[in-house]
């Protein structure tokens, strides 16, 4: 009986051992909080809603455009938010807020 239990335990343990998830799969965030953050901090310049093609500031890409950019990731959004840009006001964005914004942007993807 002990041998059977040990064999089942070993089988269960081996089925849990998998290759790590791709980086994109382990990104996290809350889309609802991300939308709220975008409304408060981004909507004066960027089109943030689904289907909005034109931003209030013509130099600011829509969130959907950013989300549909090939290779875009939460890490890239956080790096962008942490970098100063001449056309973007200097915001101090916590990484978890950036993760939330990215989670919201992913809901806008058309591809």
C-alpha positions as CSV (number, residue, x, y, z in Angstrom):
1,X,0.0,0.0,0.0
2,X,2.8,2.4,0.9
3,X,4.5,1.6,-2.5
4,X,1.3,2.5,-4.3
5,X,0.9,5.7,-2.4
6,X,4.5,6.7,-3.1
7,X,4.1,5.9,-6.8
8,X,0.9,8.1,-7.0
9,X,2.7,10.9,-5.1
10,X,5.7,10.7,-7.5
11,X,3.3,10.7,-10.5
12,X,1.4,13.7,-9.2
13,X,4.7,15.5,-8.5
14,X,6.1,14.9,-11.9
15,X,2.9,16.1,-13.6
16,X,3.3,19.4,-11.8
17,X,6.8,20.0,-13.2
18,X,6.3,21.9,-16.4
19,X,8.4,24.3,-18.4
20,X,8.1,28.0,-17.2
21,X,5.3,30.0,-18.7
22,X,6.3,32.5,-21.4
23,X,7.0,36.0,-20.1
24,X,3.8,37.4,-21.6
25,X,1.8,34.8,-19.7
26,X,3.1,35.8,-16.3
27,X,2.4,39.5,-16.6
28,X,-0.4,40.6,-14.3
29,X,-2.6,43.5,-13.6
30,X,-6.2,44.6,-13.2
31,X,-7.9,45.9,-16.3
32,X,-10.6,47.7,-14.3
33,X,-8.0,49.6,-12.2
34,X,-6.0,50.2,-15.4
35,X,-9.0,51.8,-17.1
36,X,-9.7,54.0,-14.0
37,X,-6.0,55.1,-14.0
38,X,-6.1,55.9,-17.7
39,X,-9.3,58.0,-17.3
40,X,-7.6,60.0,-14.5
41,X,-4.1,60.3,-16.0
42,X,-4.1,59.6,-19.7
43,X,-7.4,60.5,-21.3
44,X,-6.6,64.2,-21.8
45,X,-4.1,63.3,-24.4
46,X,-4.8,59.7,-25.5
47,X,-7.9,58.0,-26.8
48,X,-8.4,55.3,-24.2
49,X,-11.7,53.6,-25.1
50,X,-12.2,50.7,-27.5
51,X,-12.8,51.9,-31.0
52,X,-11.5,55.5,-30.4
53,X,-9.1,56.1,-33.2
54,X,-8.3,59.7,-32.7
55,X,-6.6,61.0,-29.5
56,X,-7.3,64.5,-28.2
57,X,-3.6,65.2,-28.8
58,X,-2.8,64.2,-32.4
59,X,0.7,63.2,-31.3
60,X,-0.5,60.8,-28.7
61,X,-1.3,57.3,-30.0
62,X,-4.6,55.7,-29.0
63,X,-4.4,52.9,-26.4
64,X,-5.7,50.5,-29.0
65,X,-2.8,51.4,-31.3
66,X,-0.4,50.8,-28.5
67,X,-2.0,47.5,-27.6
68,X,-2.0,46.4,-31.3
69,X,1.7,47.2,-31.7
70,X,3.6,44.0,-32.5
71,X,5.8,42.9,-29.7
72,X,4.2,45.2,-27.2
73,X,4.2,43.9,-23.6
74,X,3.6,45.0,-20.1
75,X,7.3,45.4,-19.6
76,X,7.6,47.7,-22.6
77,X,4.6,49.8,-21.3
78,X,6.2,50.1,-17.9
79,X,9.6,51.2,-19.4
80,X,7.7,53.7,-21.6
81,X,5.8,55.1,-18.6
82,X,9.1,55.4,-16.6
83,X,10.9,57.3,-19.3
84,X,10.7,61.0,-20.0
85,X,9.4,62.0,-23.4
86,X,9.1,65.6,-24.7
87,X,5.5,65.2,-25.8
88,X,4.4,63.4,-22.6
89,X,4.2,65.0,-19.1
90,X,6.4,63.6,-16.5
91,X,4.3,61.2,-14.5
92,X,5.5,59.0,-11.7
93,X,3.8,55.7,-12.5
94,X,4.2,52.8,-10.1
95,X,5.0,49.5,-11.8
96,X,1.7,48.0,-10.5
97,X,-0.2,50.9,-12.1
98,X,1.6,50.3,-15.4
99,X,0.7,46.6,-15.1
100,X,-2.9,47.6,-14.6
101,X,-2.8,49.9,-17.6
102,X,-1.3,47.1,-19.7
103,X,-4.0,44.7,-18.5
104,X,-6.6,47.2,-19.7
105,X,-4.8,47.8,-23.0
106,X,-4.9,44.1,-23.7
107,X,-8.7,44.2,-23.6
108,X,-8.5,46.6,-26.5
109,X,-6.4,44.4,-28.8
110,X,-8.0,43.9,-32.2
111,X,-5.6,41.2,-33.3
